[in-house]
């Protein structure tokens, strides 16, 4: 750790010295600014705390009490500028900033938020409507309205086409259009998150309270991100610098009634004379959740604490920032074992087992078995202005430590311990180009090692090295946006030999995976109301080490897994088409996709000679485990998402929003009588009737009331081959919400949000819940554990704003 800190400190000093040299070399260059006012379009009153962001320059400002602003200095050039204020429609426009450029803006109350900016999968920031691929944007304020126990669950509730595989309330893995695990790349503050994505019970190690913005790109994105992004990319921005001359912070408290979840977060940061800083801390814990059928679900509890910080400097030469974060989670592992006579949950005790008590359910300390996850990350993010062009250099180091505890007689000794270390690197050169063109090229990759530090091993010690080069270009003129690019990648993977009890459990091997990715897309603004989109992309995913070489009991999933060294890379070819329609009364967004995947990798149950499930007895716990082997076959997926927001004028306060998502996936040849691809979410129809009031209120502002209908269709197309999956019944949840900002003298003192989920206390099982396949309750005859019952969430958020 000390050597790592010295390395990054030396790196930061080196970057700073380079920046100072660049600064001196451009000393004659004048800074340019954007200044002006932001006011209400109707009344002309100033909008204090309005946000002005100059994208691609990492600069901006916050309007003062008179609505006046002046951004930090940037180099002369053409920029996409975003002006936003809560409750108002954002303005996005391209501005040539030269010297002190003055522009005044007027905003009108938002009927529906139609404008946003995306930076995911593109050469430079563009308007969301112009992205050829489907992209959804979720802001911090949107997350305040969502009730969830982790960031990925919240995302799945808010973005059509996104779902999660869950193993209890603390563990959720993102799926995009039916594809997950290593097929989804998660980016956090510029660095891809690496933390054992191959496992069902391995979640995403990101503090959900500190998320500022999430962008979800649906479809292959290997062209920009290399191997693994064939499902899409989830780009999470956490530690965002405060505007120049300000100190901003926030204090958040949350309570959920079902599991007594209690959460607290505080963050604060500031910027002055180019120097920026930020720090945050989080505590969150809950006892076991409950539902109508199971009562309290034993060992579904968790406890989490995180912290992080950022320091940086920006000048005429560009900027440099150093990010540090530490994520720490202890989560119980629900096995679902019950007493055969009473049907009550049982717990492990020294020498045997006994029925769990109320005290066991109400404790926030996970019991055996449980996992302890630590994720430490350091990122150096740098950008240098080179003439009219720009060079971005990002380096990251991550250490993911995942310990699984299952021995009641040695509760502090991990049965399994994965120690994953990853170094990521990226260098991207952005050409300003002439007139309508913007082009980027560069290299990205990572170096990774995994070490087993406990007796039980499921994957071998390994190392891998990735490198890839790409070129990507964008063209925009008269409402027509064209984009495309090409990428070449190579991954070298090396599995180490490992002996267990003097017998070889893992044989050594080396594999190379090389591939070419590409994409071509267009969007066309037929009018101010209608935009058409089309995108074609080719992506790939190299098999991970669990798929290549696993050989052991996967405790969190009740499986014994066997890898296959001869697996090939998955290759995806996808076509996306879409339309955006925005009128005074209705907003419609629809997208369709077809995805052909060669060599799709999945695990299937192994049958014995009698045609029955192969079962292995776990030597450590004595548990009976089904044997699964990884295999691959060609597959195809198709489906889409559609949203419609009805906001009839002049009833602009009324919204009736509806979204529908559907994915169908099949193998090209049936396997053991089933052609369905496993782990595909059921179709979903989500509707919300919402009223927004008092956008200009004095004491109470942005008051809202909502009623939601969340209907999940029956999943009648499971992969039944080798007894792998079962069908899942449909279910209908009713939710409600209410909230407002409490203000004084134009400033928000605090915000309060109350949400009620599953008001009917419906007992249901989501098709992607791994707890669906835990043990049968002999008393009721029901198999598995059910999802959370009725739950009320209370959130209070207190913003802190200071002039620096």
Buried (B, 14 or more C-beta within 10 A) or exposed (E): EEEEEEBBEEBBEEBBEBBEEBBEEBEEEEBBBBBBBBBBEEEEEBBBBBBBBBBBBBBBBBBBEEBBBBBBBBBBBBBBBBBBBBBBBBBBEEBEBEEEBEBEBBBEBBBBBBBBBBBBBBBBBBBBBBBBBBBBBBBBBBBBBBBBBBBBBBBBBBBBBBBBBBBBBBBBBBBBBBBBBBBBBBBBBBBBBBBBBBBBBBBBBBBBBBBBBBBBBBBBBBBBBBBBBBBBBBBBBBBBBBBBBBBBBBBBBBBBEBBBBBBBBBBBBBBEEBEBBBBBBBBBBBBBBBBBBBBBBBBBBBBBBBBBBBBBBBBBBBBBBBBBBBBBBBBBBBBBBBBEEEBBBBBBEEEEEEBBEEEBBEBBEBBBBBBBBBBBBBBBBBBBBEEBBBBBBBBBBBBBBBBBBBBBEEBEEBBBBBBBBBBBBBBBBBBBBEEEBBBBBBBBBBBBBBBBEBBBBBBBBBBBBBBBBBBBBBBBEEEEBBBBBBBBBBBBBBBBEBEEEEEEBBEEBEBEBEBBBBBBBBBBBEEEEBBBBBBBBBBBBBBBBBBBBBBBBBBBBBBBBBBBEEBEBBBBBBBBBBBBBBEEEBBBBBBBBBBBBBBBBBBBBBBEEEEEBBEBEBEEBEBEBBBBBBBBBBBBBBBBBBBBBBBEEEEBBBBBBBBBBBBBBBBEEEBBEBBBBBBBBBBBBBBBBBBBEBBEBEEEBBBBBBBBBBBBBEBEBBBBBBBBBBEBEEBBBBBBBBBBBBBEEEEBEBBBBBBBBBBEBBBBBBBBBBBBBBBBBEEEEBBBBBBBBBBBBBBBBBBEBEEE
